């Protein structure tokens, strides 16, 4: 079962400059700054974070929205049996396990372990 939303991607030209802007202008805190994974959120917030995603525009349909689940492999099997179309089967590209699926309108979402 999907149990929470973890992040929303925002495409930016420079993730470090963007993080500085969110910190100085909106009072956010930098939650992580590890290579491509730069995230910010309001101070003390315990919910989803903004992933400041330095890239060319996200590939068509990729929402950047990530859902978390306790058991990614099991959730992949359950959702697949329900007819959910996965664009990326569970895999690890060196930074963590994930998969991606799309809704009927072609919007792509991430599924990651909690």
Backbone as XML, in Angstrom:
<?xml version="1.0"?>
<chain id="A" units="angstrom">
  <residue number="1" name="UNK">
    <atom name="N" x="0.842" y="-1.181" z="0.000"/>
    <atom name="CA" x="0.000" y="0.000" z="0.000"/>
    <atom name="C" x="0.887" y="1.244" z="0.000"/>
  </residue>
  <residue number="2" name="UNK">
    <atom name="N" x="0.542" y="2.190" z="-0.842"/>
    <atom name="CA" x="1.248" y="3.471" z="-0.834"/>
    <atom name="C" x="0.837" y="4.188" z="0.439"/>
  </residue>
  <residue number="3" name="UNK">
    <atom name="N" x="1.838" y="4.688" z="1.199"/>
    <atom name="CA" x="1.502" y="5.273" z="2.485"/>
    <atom name="C" x="1.791" y="6.760" z="2.617"/>
  </residue>
  <residue number="4" name="UNK">
    <atom name="N" x="2.505" y="7.374" z="1.665"/>
    <atom name="CA" x="2.678" y="8.823" z="1.722"/>
    <atom name="C" x="3.343" y="9.349" z="0.464"/>
  </residue>
  <residue number="5" name="UNK">
    <atom name="N" x="3.229" y="10.655" z="0.283"/>
    <atom name="CA" x="3.927" y="11.357" z="-0.798"/>
    <atom name="C" x="5.189" y="11.922" z="-0.165"/>
  </residue>
  <residue number="6" name="UNK">
    <atom name="N" x="6.300" y="11.766" z="-0.848"/>
    <atom name="CA" x="7.561" y="12.206" z="-0.270"/>
    <atom name="C" x="8.126" y="13.488" z="-0.864"/>
  </residue>
  <residue number="7" name="UNK">
    <atom name="N" x="7.938" y="13.689" z="-2.171"/>
    <atom name="CA" x="8.541" y="14.872" z="-2.779"/>
    <atom name="C" x="7.795" y="15.314" z="-4.025"/>
  </residue>
  <residue number="8" name="UNK">
    <atom name="N" x="8.034" y="16.581" z="-4.365"/>
    <atom name="CA" x="7.546" y="17.171" z="-5.599"/>
    <atom name="C" x="8.754" y="17.795" z="-6.280"/>
  </residue>
  <residue number="9" name="UNK">
    <atom name="N" x="8.988" y="17.483" z="-7.533"/>
    <atom name="CA" x="10.128" y="18.043" z="-8.252"/>
    <atom name="C" x="9.767" y="19.389" z="-8.855"/>
  </residue>
  <residue number="10" name="UNK">
    <atom name="N" x="10.717" y="20.291" z="-8.776"/>
    <atom name="CA" x="10.591" y="21.602" z="-9.389"/>
    <atom name="C" x="11.832" y="21.779" z="-10.260"/>
  </residue>
  <residue number="11" name="UNK">
    <atom name="N" x="11.643" y="21.968" z="-11.561"/>
    <atom name="CA" x="12.773" y="22.127" z="-12.463"/>
    <atom name="C" x="13.380" y="23.519" z="-12.265"/>
  </residue>
  <residue number="12" name="UNK">
    <atom name="N" x="14.702" y="23.539" z="-12.044"/>
    <atom name="CA" x="15.418" y="24.800" z="-11.815"/>
    <atom name="C" x="16.690" y="24.829" z="-12.660"/>
  </residue>
  <residue number="13" name="UNK">
    <atom name="N" x="17.203" y="26.039" z="-12.903"/>
    <atom name="CA" x="18.465" y="26.173" z="-13.659"/>
    <atom name="C" x="19.670" y="25.827" z="-12.800"/>
  </residue>
  <residue number="14" name="UNK">
    <atom name="N" x="19.608" y="26.197" z="-11.508"/>
    <atom name="CA" x="20.746" y="26.012" z="-10.604"/>
    <atom name="C" x="20.188" y="25.643" z="-9.237"/>
  </residue>
  <residue number="15" name="UNK">
    <atom name="N" x="20.312" y="24.373" z="-8.856"/>
    <atom name="CA" x="19.700" y="23.899" z="-7.618"/>
    <atom name="C" x="20.279" y="24.562" z="-6.369"/>
  </residue>
  <residue number="16" name="UNK">
    <atom name="N" x="21.561" y="24.908" z="-6.371"/>
    <atom name="CA" x="22.184" y="25.560" z="-5.205"/>
    <atom name="C" x="21.652" y="26.986" z="-5.045"/>
  </residue>
  <residue number="17" name="UNK">
    <atom name="N" x="21.571" y="27.710" z="-6.148"/>
    <atom name="CA" x="21.046" y="29.077" z="-6.098"/>
    <atom name="C" x="19.569" y="29.065" z="-5.712"/>
  </residue>
  <residue number="18" name="UNK">
    <atom name="N" x="18.847" y="28.090" z="-6.225"/>
    <atom name="CA" x="17.428" y="27.980" z="-5.896"/>
    <atom name="C" x="17.244" y="27.666" z="-4.411"/>
  </residue>
  <residue number="19" name="UNK">
    <atom name="N" x="18.052" y="26.757" z="-3.875"/>
    <atom name="CA" x="17.966" y="26.416" z="-2.447"/>
    <atom name="C" x="18.247" y="27.653" z="-1.595"/>
  </residue>
  <residue number="20" name="UNK">
    <atom name="N" x="19.228" y="28.440" z="-2.004"/>
    <atom name="CA" x="19.566" y="29.671" z="-1.284"/>
    <atom name="C" x="18.377" y="30.634" z="-1.306"/>
  </residue>
  <residue number="21" name="UNK">
    <atom name="N" x="17.711" y="30.756" z="-2.459"/>
    <atom name="CA" x="16.554" y="31.633" z="-2.578"/>
    <atom name="C" x="15.436" y="31.198" z="-1.636"/>
  </residue>
  <residue number="22" name="UNK">
    <atom name="N" x="15.106" y="29.885" z="-1.630"/>
    <atom name="CA" x="14.053" y="29.385" z="-0.750"/>
    <atom name="C" x="14.403" y="29.622" z="0.710"/>
  </residue>
  <residue number="23" name="UNK">
    <atom name="N" x="15.678" y="29.479" z="1.053"/>
    <atom name="CA" x="16.127" y="29.680" z="2.437"/>
    <atom name="C" x="16.048" y="31.152" z="2.831"/>
  </residue>
  <residue number="24" name="UNK">
    <atom name="N" x="16.623" y="32.020" z="2.003"/>
    <atom name="CA" x="16.687" y="33.443" z="2.344"/>
    <atom name="C" x="15.358" y="34.175" z="2.184"/>
  </residue>
  <residue number="25" name="UNK">
    <atom name="N" x="14.602" y="33.848" z="1.159"/>
    <atom name="CA" x="13.374" y="34.589" z="0.880"/>
    <atom name="C" x="12.146" y="34.022" z="1.587"/>
  </residue>
  <residue number="26" name="UNK">
    <atom name="N" x="12.045" y="32.687" z="1.672"/>
    <atom name="CA" x="10.853" y="32.077" z="2.252"/>
    <atom name="C" x="11.086" y="31.465" z="3.634"/>
  </residue>
  <residue number="27" name="UNK">
    <atom name="N" x="12.340" y="31.470" z="4.096"/>
    <atom name="CA" x="12.634" y="30.912" z="5.409"/>
    <atom name="C" x="12.649" y="29.394" z="5.445"/>
  </residue>
  <residue number="28" name="UNK">
    <atom name="N" x="12.739" y="28.753" z="4.281"/>
    <atom name="CA" x="12.804" y="27.290" z="4.229"/>
    <atom name="C" x="14.156" y="26.818" z="4.747"/>
  </residue>
  <residue number="29" name="UNK">
    <atom name="N" x="14.247" y="25.519" z="5.001"/>
    <atom name="CA" x="15.534" y="24.925" z="5.343"/>
    <atom name="C" x="15.907" y="23.916" z="4.268"/>
  </residue>
  <residue number="30" name="UNK">
    <atom name="N" x="17.210" y="23.771" z="4.067"/>
    <atom name="CA" x="17.697" y="22.771" z="3.128"/>
    <atom name="C" x="17.657" y="21.439" z="3.865"/>
  </residue>
  <residue number="31" name="UNK">
    <atom name="N" x="16.866" y="20.501" z="3.353"/>
    <atom name="CA" x="16.719" y="19.190" z="3.990"/>
    <atom name="C" x="17.835" y="18.245" z="3.564"/>
  </residue>
  <residue number="32" name="UNK">
    <atom name="N" x="18.256" y="18.348" z="2.300"/>
    <atom name="CA" x="19.352" y="17.514" z="1.812"/>
    <atom name="C" x="20.033" y="18.226" z="0.658"/>
  </residue>
  <residue number="33" name="UNK">
    <atom name="N" x="21.312" y="17.940" z="0.499"/>
    <atom name="CA" x="22.091" y="18.519" z="-0.589"/>
    <atom name="C" x="23.168" y="17.514" z="-0.978"/>
  </residue>
  <residue number="34" name="UNK">
    <atom name="N" x="22.728" y="16.490" z="-1.684"/>
    <atom name="CA" x="23.620" y="15.392" z="-2.043"/>
    <atom name="C" x="23.594" y="15.205" z="-3.556"/>
  </residue>
  <residue number="35" name="UNK">
    <atom name="N" x="24.504" y="15.885" z="-4.242"/>
    <atom name="CA" x="24.544" y="15.799" z="-5.700"/>
    <atom name="C" x="23.265" y="16.348" z="-6.308"/>
  </residue>
  <residue number="36" name="UNK">
    <atom name="N" x="22.566" y="15.507" z="-7.079"/>
    <atom name="CA" x="21.324" y="15.897" z="-7.740"/>
    <atom name="C" x="20.159" y="16.025" z="-6.755"/>
  </residue>
  <residue number="37" name="UNK">
    <atom name="N" x="20.274" y="15.413" z="-5.591"/>
    <atom name="CA" x="19.169" y="15.379" z="-4.630"/>
    <atom name="C" x="19.278" y="16.563" z="-3.669"/>
  </residue>
  <residue number="38" name="UNK">
    <atom name="N" x="18.775" y="17.714" z="-4.095"/>
    <atom name="CA" x="18.736" y="18.914" z="-3.268"/>
    <atom name="C" x="17.277" y="19.172" z="-2.953"/>
  </residue>
  <residue number="39" name="UNK">
    <atom name="N" x="16.937" y="19.172" z="-1.645"/>
    <atom name="CA" x="15.547" y="19.363" z="-1.251"/>
    <atom name="C" x="15.426" y="20.461" z="-0.211"/>
  </residue>
  <residue number="40" name="UNK">
    <atom name="N" x="14.276" y="21.132" z="-0.235"/>
    <atom name="CA" x="13.967" y="22.181" z="0.728"/>
    <atom name="C" x="12.539" y="21.997" z="1.215"/>
  </residue>
  <residue number="41" name="UNK">
    <atom name="N" x="12.267" y="22.558" z="2.401"/>
    <atom name="CA" x="10.918" y="22.525" z="2.972"/>
    <atom name="C" x="10.829" y="23.613" z="4.029"/>
  </residue>
  <residue number="42" name="UNK">
    <atom name="N" x="9.608" y="23.999" z="4.394"/>
    <atom name="CA" x="9.467" y="24.963" z="5.484"/>
    <atom name="C" x="10.149" y="24.415" z="6.742"/>
  </residue>
  <residue number="43" name="UNK">
    <atom name="N" x="10.738" y="25.311" z="7.526"/>
    <atom name="CA" x="11.410" y="24.895" z="8.759"/>
    <atom name="C" x="10.473" y="24.080" z="9.632"/>
  </residue>
  <residue number="44" name="UNK">
    <atom name="N" x="10.973" y="22.934" z="10.089"/>
    <atom name="CA" x="10.212" y="22.076" z="10.988"/>
    <atom name="C" x="9.150" y="21.221" z="10.327"/>
  </residue>
  <residue number="45" name="UNK">
    <atom name="N" x="8.945" y="21.391" z="9.026"/>
    <atom name="CA" x="7.903" y="20.623" z="8.331"/>
    <atom name="C" x="8.258" y="19.142" z="8.317"/>
  </residue>
  <residue number="46" name="UNK">
    <atom name="N" x="7.230" y="18.305" z="8.446"/>
    <atom name="CA" x="7.429" y="16.860" z="8.437"/>
    <atom name="C" x="6.715" y="16.204" z="7.271"/>
  </residue>
  <residue number="47" name="UNK">
    <atom name="N" x="6.450" y="16.950" z="6.257"/>
    <atom name="CA" x="5.733" y="16.413" z="5.106"/>
    <atom name="C" x="6.619" y="16.342" z="3.885"/>
  </residue>
  <residue number="48" name="UNK">
    <atom name="N" x="6.009" y="16.394" z="2.723"/>
    <atom name="CA" x="6.773" y="16.331" z="1.475"/>
    <atom name="C" x="7.763" y="17.489" z="1.354"/>
  </residue>
  <residue number="49" name="UNK">
    <atom name="N" x="8.785" y="17.283" z="0.537"/>
    <atom name="CA" x="9.801" y="18.295" z="0.283"/>
    <atom name="C" x="9.758" y="18.691" z="-1.185"/>
  </residue>
  <residue number="50" name="UNK">
    <atom name="N" x="10.329" y="19.848" z="-1.498"/>
    <atom name="CA" x="10.526" y="20.250" z="-2.887"/>
    <atom name="C" x="11.894" y="19.751" z="-3.313"/>
  </residue>
  <residue number="51" name="UNK">
    <atom name="N" x="11.935" y="18.949" z="-4.365"/>
    <atom name="CA" x="13.201" y="18.490" z="-4.944"/>
    <atom name="C" x="13.566" y="19.502" z="-6.015"/>
  </residue>
  <residue number="52" name="UNK">
    <atom name="N" x="14.641" y="20.258" z="-5.782"/>
    <atom name="CA" x="15.079" y="21.271" z="-6.727"/>
    <atom name="C" x="15.897" y="20.566" z="-7.796"/>
  </residue>
  <residue number="53" name="UNK">
    <atom name="N" x="15.252" y="20.265" z="-8.883"/>
    <atom name="CA" x="15.766" y="19.354" z="-9.905"/>
    <atom name="C" x="16.413" y="20.113" z="-11.058"/>
  </residue>
  <residue number="54" name="UNK">
    <atom name="N" x="17.750" y="20.194" z="-11.023"/>
    <atom name="CA" x="18.471" y="20.861" z="-12.104"/>
    <atom name="C" x="18.500" y="19.917" z="-13.300"/>
  </residue>
  <residue number="55" name="UNK">
    <atom name="N" x="17.800" y="20.314" z="-14.342"/>
    <atom name="CA" x="17.722" y="19.483" z="-15.533"/>
    <atom name="C" x="17.097" y="20.275" z="-16.655"/>
  </residue>
  <residue number="56" name="UNK">
    <atom name="N" x="17.180" y="19.718" z="-17.827"/>
    <atom name="CA" x="16.377" y="20.252" z="-18.920"/>
    <atom name="C" x="14.942" y="19.949" z="-18.495"/>
  </residue>
  <residue number="57" name="UNK">
    <atom name="N" x="13.935" y="20.477" z="-19.108"/>
    <atom name="CA" x="12.588" y="20.143" z="-18.638"/>
    <atom name="C" x="12.419" y="18.632" z="-18.455"/>
  </residue>
  <residue number="58" name="UNK">
    <atom name="N" x="11.731" y="18.260" z="-17.398"/>
    <atom name="CA" x="11.493" y="16.842" z="-17.126"/>
    <atom name="C" x="10.917" y="16.175" z="-18.355"/>
  </residue>
  <residue number="59" name="UNK">
    <atom name="N" x="11.256" y="14.904" z="-18.506"/>
    <atom name="CA" x="10.743" y="14.187" z="-19.671"/>
    <atom name="C" x="9.218" y="14.256" z="-19.686"/>
  </residue>
  <residue number="60" name="UNK">
    <atom name="N" x="8.669" y="14.191" z="-20.862"/>
    <atom name="CA" x="7.230" y="14.345" z="-21.052"/>
    <atom name="C" x="6.447" y="13.459" z="-20.093"/>
  </residue>
  <residue number="61" name="UNK">
    <atom name="N" x="5.547" y="14.064" z="-19.374"/>
    <atom name="CA" x="4.668" y="13.327" z="-18.475"/>
    <atom name="C" x="5.196" y="13.142" z="-17.072"/>
  </residue>
  <residue number="62" name="UNK">
    <atom name="N" x="6.516" y="13.283" z="-16.854"/>
    <atom name="CA" x="7.074" y="13.047" z="-15.524"/>
    <atom name="C" x="6.646" y="14.164" z="-14.583"/>
  </residue>
  <residue number="63" name="UNK">
    <atom name="N" x="5.844" y="13.811" z="-13.591"/>
    <atom name="CA" x="5.341" y="14.801" z="-12.644"/>
    <atom name="C" x="6.377" y="15.167" z="-11.593"/>
  </residue>
  <residue number="64" name="UNK">
    <atom name="N" x="7.336" y="14.267" z="-11.346"/>
    <atom name="CA" x="8.286" y="14.483" z="-10.262"/>
    <atom name="C" x="7.693" y="14.143" z="-8.908"/>
  </residue>
  <residue number="65" name="UNK">
    <atom name="N" x="6.461" y="13.669" z="-8.873"/>
    <atom name="CA" x="5.802" y="13.316" z="-7.614"/>
    <atom name="C" x="6.184" y="11.889" z="-7.241"/>
  </residue>
  <residue number="66" name="UNK">
    <atom name="N" x="6.655" y="11.721" z="-6.022"/>
    <atom name="CA" x="7.092" y="10.401" z="-5.555"/>
    <atom name="C" x="6.202" y="9.913" z="-4.420"/>
  </residue>
  <residue number="67" name="UNK">
    <atom name="N" x="5.773" y="8.665" z="-4.526"/>
    <atom name="CA" x="4.991" y="8.003" z="-3.486"/>
    <atom name="C" x="5.888" y="6.996" z="-2.782"/>
  </residue>
  <residue number="68" name="UNK">
    <atom name="N" x="5.676" y="6.818" z="-1.484"/>
    <atom name="CA" x="6.454" y="5.855" z="-0.710"/>
    <atom name="C" x="5.605" y="4.649" z="-0.348"/>
  </residue>
  <residue number="69" name="UNK">
    <atom name="N" x="6.264" y="3.504" z="-0.246"/>
    <atom name="CA" x="5.604" y="2.262" z="0.150"/>
    <atom name="C" x="6.580" y="1.451" z="1.000"/>
  </residue>
  <residue number="70" name="UNK">
    <atom name="N" x="6.052" y="0.657" z="1.909"/>
    <atom name="CA" x="6.899" y="-0.154" z="2.786"/>
    <atom name="C" x="7.652" y="-1.232" z="2.017"/>
  </residue>
  <residue number="71" name="UNK">
    <atom name="N" x="7.047" y="-1.798" z="0.975"/>
    <atom name="CA" x="7.646" y="-2.893" z="0.218"/>
    <atom name="C" x="7.454" y="-2.623" z="-1.274"/>
  </residue>
  <residue number="72" name="UNK">
    <atom name="N" x="8.451" y="-2.047" z="-1.909"/>
    <atom name="CA" x="8.327" y="-1.627" z="-3.301"/>
    <atom name="C" x="8.057" y="-2.806" z="-4.231"/>
  </residue>
  <residue number="73" name="UNK">
    <atom name="N" x="8.772" y="-3.896" z="-4.070"/>
    <atom name="CA" x="8.579" y="-5.057" z="-4.948"/>
    <atom name="C" x="7.143" y="-5.596" z="-4.840"/>
  </residue>
  <residue number="74" name="UNK">
    <atom name="N" x="6.653" y="-5.698" z="-3.612"/>
    <atom name="CA" x="5.293" y="-6.205" z="-3.383"/>
    <atom name="C" x="4.263" y="-5.240" z="-3.984"/>
  </residue>
  <residue number="75" name="UNK">
    <atom name="N" x="4.459" y="-3.949" z="-3.757"/>
    <atom name="CA" x="3.519" y="-2.952" z="-4.289"/>
    <atom name="C" x="3.530" y="-2.964" z="-5.816"/>
  </residue>
  <residue number="76" name="UNK">
    <atom name="N" x="4.702" y="-3.130" z="-6.397"/>
    <atom name="CA" x="4.814" y="-3.235" z="-7.851"/>
    <atom name="C" x="3.967" y="-4.401" z="-8.367"/>
  </residue>
  <residue number="77" name="UNK">
    <atom name="N" x="4.062" y="-5.547" z="-7.706"/>
    <atom name="CA" x="3.290" y="-6.732" z="-8.114"/>
    <atom name="C" x="1.785" y="-6.489" z="-7.975"/>
  </residue>
  <residue number="78" name="UNK">
    <atom name="N" x="1.382" y="-5.916" z="-6.845"/>
    <atom name="CA" x="-0.037" y="-5.649" z="-6.591"/>
    <atom name="C" x="-0.603" y="-4.688" z="-7.637"/>
  </residue>
  <residue number="79" name="UNK">
    <atom name="N" x="0.100" y="-3.580" z="-7.856"/>
    <atom name="CA" x="-0.388" y="-2.572" z="-8.809"/>
    <atom name="C" x="-0.373" y="-3.103" z="-10.240"/>
  </residue>
  <residue number="80" name="UNK">
    <atom name="N" x="0.647" y="-3.875" z="-10.575"/>
    <atom name="CA" x="0.713" y="-4.466" z="-11.920"/>
    <atom name="C" x="-0.485" y="-5.371" z="-12.171"/>
  </residue>
  <residue number="81" name="UNK">
    <atom name="N" x="-0.854" y="-6.167" z="-11.172"/>
    <atom name="CA" x="-2.006" y="-7.065" z="-11.306"/>
    <atom name="C" x="-3.315" y="-6.291" z="-11.454"/>
  </residue>
  <residue number="82" name="UNK">
    <atom name="N" x="-3.339" y="-5.064" z="-10.941"/>
    <atom name="CA" x="-4.528" y="-4.221" z="-11.067"/>
    <atom name="C" x="-4.553" y="-3.473" z="-12.395"/>
  </residue>
  <residue number="83" name="UNK">
    <atom name="N" x="-3.526" y="-3.677" z="-13.211"/>
    <atom name="CA" x="-3.487" y="-3.035" z="-14.515"/>
    <atom name="C" x="-2.739" y="-1.721" z="-14.582"/>
  </residue>
  <residue number="84" name="UNK">
    <atom name="N" x="-2.045" y="-1.359" z="-13.493"/>
    <atom name="CA" x="-1.251" y="-0.137" z="-13.524"/>
    <atom name="C" x="-0.075" y="-0.365" z="-14.473"/>
  </residue>
  <residue number="85" name="UNK">
    <atom name="N" x="0.134" y="0.573" z="-15.383"/>
    <atom name="CA" x="1.200" y="0.471" z="-16.378"/>
    <atom name="C" x="2.482" y="1.123" z="-15.847"/>
  </residue>
  <residue number="86" name="UNK">
    <atom name="N" x="3.522" y="0.316" z="-15.692"/>
    <atom name="CA" x="4.806" y="0.819" z="-15.208"/>
    <atom name="C" x="5.708" y="1.184" z="-16.383"/>
  </residue>
  <residue number="87" name="UNK">
    <atom name="N" x="6.317" y="2.358" z="-16.310"/>
    <atom name="CA" x="7.270" y="2.798" z="-17.326"/>
    <atom name="C" x="8.685" y="2.376" z="-16.939"/>
  </residue>
  <residue number="88" name="UNK">
    <atom name="N" x="8.908" y="2.144" z="-15.650"/>
    <atom name="CA" x="10.186" y="1.648" z="-15.141"/>
    <atom name="C" x="9.883" y="0.587" z="-14.098"/>
  </residue>
  <residue number="89" name="UNK">
    <atom name="N" x="10.336" y="-0.633" z="-14.347"/>
    <atom name="CA" x="10.193" y="-1.710" z="-13.362"/>
    <atom name="C" x="11.151" y="-1.424" z="-12.212"/>
  </residue>
  <residue number="90" name="UNK">
    <atom name="N" x="10.906" y="-1.993" z="-11.022"/>
    <atom name="CA" x="11.799" y="-1.729" z="-9.893"/>
    <atom name="C" x="13.263" y="-1.956" z="-10.267"/>
  </residue>
  <residue number="91" name="UNK">
    <atom name="N" x="14.070" y="-0.935" z="-9.955"/>
    <atom name="CA" x="15.505" y="-1.030" z="-10.218"/>
    <atom name="C" x="16.261" y="-0.052" z="-9.330"/>
  </residue>
  <residue number="92" name="UNK">
    <atom name="N" x="17.556" y="-0.232" z="-9.277"/>
    <atom name="CA" x="18.430" y="0.639" z="-8.495"/>
    <atom name="C" x="19.512" y="1.155" z="-9.423"/>
  </residue>
  <residue number="93" name="UNK">
    <atom name="N" x="19.553" y="2.459" z="-9.629"/>
    <atom name="CA" x="20.542" y="3.073" z="-10.506"/>
    <atom name="C" x="21.742" y="3.596" z="-9.722"/>
  </residue>
  <residue number="94" name="UNK">
    <atom name="N" x="21.961" y="3.042" z="-8.532"/>
    <atom name="CA" x="23.102" y="3.437" z="-7.726"/>
    <atom name="C" x="22.784" y="4.441" z="-6.640"/>
  </residue>
  <residue number="95" name="UNK">
    <atom name="N" x="21.611" y="5.019" z="-6.672"/>
    <atom name="CA" x="21.212" y="5.988" z="-5.638"/>
    <atom name="C" x="19.982" y="5.523" z="-4.872"/>
  </residue>
  <residue number="96" name="UNK">
    <atom name="N" x="19.445" y="4.383" z="-5.240"/>
    <atom name="CA" x="18.298" y="3.848" z="-4.503"/>
    <atom name="C" x="17.303" y="3.151" z="-5.406"/>
  </residue>
  <residue number="97" name="UNK">
    <atom name="N" x="16.512" y="2.294" z="-4.794"/>
    <atom name="CA" x="15.493" y="1.523" z="-5.498"/>
    <atom name="C" x="14.306" y="2.423" z="-5.835"/>
  </residue>
  <residue number="98" name="UNK">
    <atom name="N" x="13.743" y="2.233" z="-7.029"/>
    <atom name="CA" x="12.562" y="2.990" z="-7.444"/>
    <atom name="C" x="11.902" y="2.291" z="-8.619"/>
  </residue>
  <residue number="99" name="UNK">
    <atom name="N" x="10.698" y="2.698" z="-8.919"/>
    <atom name="CA" x="10.020" y="2.328" z="-10.155"/>
    <atom name="C" x="9.144" y="3.517" z="-10.528"/>
  </residue>
  <residue number="100" name="UNK">
    <atom name="N" x="8.594" y="3.477" z="-11.740"/>
    <atom name="CA" x="7.758" y="4.584" z="-12.198"/>
    <atom name="C" x="6.542" y="4.015" z="-12.915"/>
  </residue>
  <residue number="101" name="UNK">
    <atom name="N" x="5.389" y="4.664" z="-12.713"/>
    <atom name="CA" x="4.155" y="4.224" z="-13.355"/>
    <atom name="C" x="3.400" y="5.427" z="-13.886"/>
  </residue>
  <residue number="102" name="UNK">
    <atom name="N" x="2.438" y="5.159" z="-14.778"/>
    <atom name="CA" x="1.675" y="6.266" z="-15.336"/>
    <atom name="C" x="0.188" y="6.067" z="-15.115"/>
  </residue>
  <residue number="103" name="UNK">
    <atom name="N" x="-0.511" y="7.185" z="-15.044"/>
    <atom name="CA" x="-1.965" y="7.148" z="-14.917"/>
    <atom name="C" x="-2.572" y="7.093" z="-16.326"/>
  </residue>
  <residue number="104" name="UNK">
    <atom name="N" x="-3.888" y="6.999" z="-16.436"/>
    <atom name="CA" x="-4.516" y="6.878" z="-17.758"/>
    <atom name="C" x="-4.244" y="8.050" z="-18.703"/>
  </residue>
  <residue number="105" name="UNK">
    <atom name="N" x="-3.862" y="9.221" z="-18.150"/>
    <atom name="CA" x="-3.591" y="10.386" z="-18.985"/>
    <atom name="C" x="-2.118" y="10.542" z="-19.335"/>
  </residue>
  <residue number="106" name="UNK">
    <atom name="N" x="-1.284" y="9.567" z="-18.926"/>
    <atom name="CA" x="0.135" y="9.606" z="-19.247"/>
    <atom name="C" x="0.998" y="10.332" z="-18.250"/>
  </residue>
  <residue number="107" name="UNK">
    <atom name="N" x="0.424" y="10.787" z="-17.122"/>
    <atom name="CA" x="1.219" y="11.414" z="-16.073"/>
    <atom name="C" x="2.037" y="10.342" z="-15.364"/>
  </residue>
  <residue number="108" name="UNK">
    <atom name="N" x="3.345" y="10.572" z="-15.227"/>
    <atom name="CA" x="4.237" y="9.562" z="-14.654"/>
    <atom name="C" x="4.566" y="9.911" z="-13.198"/>
  </residue>
  <residue number="109" name="UNK">
    <atom name="N" x="4.472" y="8.897" z="-12.325"/>
    <atom name="CA" x="4.749" y="9.045" z="-10.904"/>
    <atom name="C" x="5.851" y="8.077" z="-10.489"/>
  </residue>
  <residue number="110" name="UNK">
    <atom name="N" x="6.574" y="8.446" z="-9.454"/>
    <atom name="CA" x="7.642" y="7.622" z="-8.896"/>
    <atom name="C" x="7.086" y="6.792" z="-7.744"/>
  </residue>
  <residue number="111" name="UNK">
    <atom name="N" x="7.625" y="5.597" z="-7.557"/>
    <atom name="CA" x="7.303" y="4.745" z="-6.417"/>
    <atom name="C" x="8.629" y="4.339" z="-5.799"/>
  </residue>
  <residue number="112" name="UNK">
    <atom name="N" x="8.789" y="4.639" z="-4.504"/>
    <atom name="CA" x="10.053" y="4.404" z="-3.809"/>
    <atom name="C" x="9.785" y="3.755" z="-2.456"/>
  </residue>
  <residue number="113" name="UNK">
    <atom name="N" x="10.796" y="3.043" z="-1.923"/>
    <atom name="CA" x="10.599" y="2.436" z="-0.592"/>
    <atom name="C" x="10.645" y="3.484" z="0.507"/>
  </residue>
  <residue number="114" name="UNK">
    <atom name="N" x="9.844" y="3.286" z="1.526"/>
    <atom name="CA" x="9.802" y="4.196" z="2.675"/>
    <atom name="C" x="10.844" y="3.756" z="3.691"/>
  </residue>
</chain>
